[in-house]
Amino acid sequence: MSEGKDGFVPNPVLAGLVGICPLIAVSRSLAEATVYGLGAALCSIVLGAVAPPLRSVIADRLQAPAMLALSSALALVYGFLTRIYSPTIAAGLWIYSPLLAVSGLSLSTLRRSSLPGRIGPDGQSRLGAVAFEAVMFLFSAAFIGAAREIVGLGTLTLPVPGPDLPRLYVADFAPLRILVSTSGGFILLGFVIAAYRTLARVSGRKLP
């Protein structure tokens, strides 16, 4: 994600299309989407805080594998914590939980952290921009997961601890079941992206 001169950091999902493939795969419910989004956000913020000082003490030729190892370790720890928190959600995330190590958000954070200085050209803290991107990624994941589940299944699964997840029945029928499929997820995301870009254009924000 680019850093604008006015300090505006676009939504990484809706503007930069960061990490949309795994996000669509796991956002069949509010619970799975929220836990995945939280993992991506936490890994990104930790990388943004730790990567810059580590780069100053690690040889240039070792920086790339060291950052990848750090990202993998964070994803591994989060995966274990997810299994403790809720085995059901962990099973739903499947292979996409380890892939947090190389998610689009983590790679975007590492790229931003590799730039010289702690302050970007817009005068804003780079770590602050990373944190904002992470929060917006989490918000986007939760919103898309909730929308797909409500409209596609008529339910809302809450991300609470334990093997049994409470499910709220919003409707007694599935209004548009296609939304819980992969193709339906991309269709919904396309409409949300179009709405976000329209609002940004109206407000005079420049998107990539």
N, C-alpha and C positions, 0 to 999 in steps of 0.2 A: 504494500500500500504506500502510495506517495504521501509526502508531507506537504500540505499546502502552505502558502505564505501567510494565510490568515489563521493558521492553527487548526483548521478543520481537518479532522481525521475521519474519512468515510467509513461506513459500516463495511467490515471486511467481507461479509457474505454477500450483501445486497449491492455493493459497489464494486468490490474487487473479485467477486466470485471465488473467494478463498475457501478451500476445503469443502466444496459443495457435494462431491460424490460420496464420501463417507457420511456426511451429514444427512443426505437423503436416505442412505442405507439404514441409518439407526434412528431416524426421526419418525418411526411409525407410531410412537406414543409419546406423551409428555414425559413420562418417567425416563425412558431410554434417551431421548433427545436432551433432556436437562442434565443427566449425569454425564453424557458424552461432552456436551458443551462446557460443563464445569471442569471436566478433566482437561480439555483443550485450553480453557482460559487459565487454569492454575499452572499448567506446564509452560504456557507462554509467558506469564508474569514472572515465574521463577527464572526462566531462561533469560528474560530481559534484564533481570536484576543481577544475575550471576555471570552471564557471558562476557560483558565488557571487562570486568576486573580479571577474569581468567585469561582473556586474550593477551593481557599485558604481561603475563608470566609464562605463557606457553609459546613455544617456538612456532613460527609461521607454518611450517610443514605439518605440524601436529594439531593445529587448531581445528581443522575440519573434522578429523576423526574424534577429537576430544569433545567437540560440541555435539556430535552425533551420539557419542557414548552418554553424555549428560542427558540429552533428550530421551534416549532409550531408557535410562535409569529412572527418570521421572515418570515415564509412561508405565514402566514395570511396577513402580511403587503405587501409582494410582490404580492400576489394575488389581493389585492385591487388596487395596483398601476398598475398592468397589465390590470385590467378592465378599469381604467381611460385612460391608454395609448391606448389600442385597444380592444374594446369589442369583436371583431371578433377573435382575437388571444386568448383572455381569454376563449371564448367559445370552441375554438379548444383544449385548454389544458385540459379543463374539470376537472376531479377528480385528474389529475396528478399534478396540481398546488399545492393543499394542501399537497400532498404527498411529496413535497420538504422537509417537516419537518423530514421525516424518509427516505430520499433518501440515496442511497449507499454512495454518496459523503459526505453528512452531517454526517453519522455514522462513515465514515472513518476519518473525521476531528475530531470528538469527541474522537475517540479512540486515535488518535495521540496527541490530546491536554491533554489526561489523563496521558501521560507519563511524568516522572519527568524531570524538566529542560526545558529551552527554546532552547537548542542546542541539536541536535541529535548526534548519534554516528559518523556520517560522518562529523561533524564540521559545519553543515549548520543549519540555523535557522529553527525551526519547522514551524513557521508561514510562512516563505518563501517557504517551501515545500508545505504547504497547499495552498498558493496562486498559486504556479505553477500547482498543481493538478487541481485547480479550472479553471485556464485559459485553460489548456489542455482539460478539460471536455467541456468547452464552444466551443473550436475550433472543437473538435470531433463531438459535437452535430450539429453545423452549417454545417460542411462538410458532415455528413451523411444525414442531412435533404436536403441539396442542391443536393447531388448526387441522392437521391431517387426521388426527384421531377423532376429533369431534365431528368433522364433516364426513369422514370416511367410515367411522364405526358408530358414531353416536355416543361415545364413551370418553372418559378422561381418567387416565391411570396416574395416580399420585406417586412421586418418587420418595417413598418413605422407606426406612430400614426394615429388613426382614425378608423372608422368602415369599410372603403373601402380600401382594400390592393391592391396596384398596382401589376400586374402580367406580367412578361416578357415572351414572347413566343419564346423559344429557337428553337423549332421544331414545325412543323405543324401537327405532329402525335405523338402518345405515343410509343416510342421505345420499352419499356419493362414494361408494366403496372403492372406486378406482384410485382415490387419493392415497390409500394405504399401500398401493403398488409403487414400484420405482418410477414408472412413467408418470403416474399421477403426482408423485412428489415433485418431479421436475416441472410439471405443468403448473402446480401451485406456486412453486418457487419463482417461475417465470413471471407470473402475475404480480407477486410481491415485489420482485426486483423492478418491474416496470413502474409500479406505484411509487417505490422509493426514489427511483431516478427522476420521475416526474416531479415529486415534491422537492427534490434537491435542485432541479433545474429552475423551478418556480422561485425558490428562495435564493437563487444566484450562486449556488455552490457548484464548484467544478469537480467532476468525477473523472476517474481514469477511463 
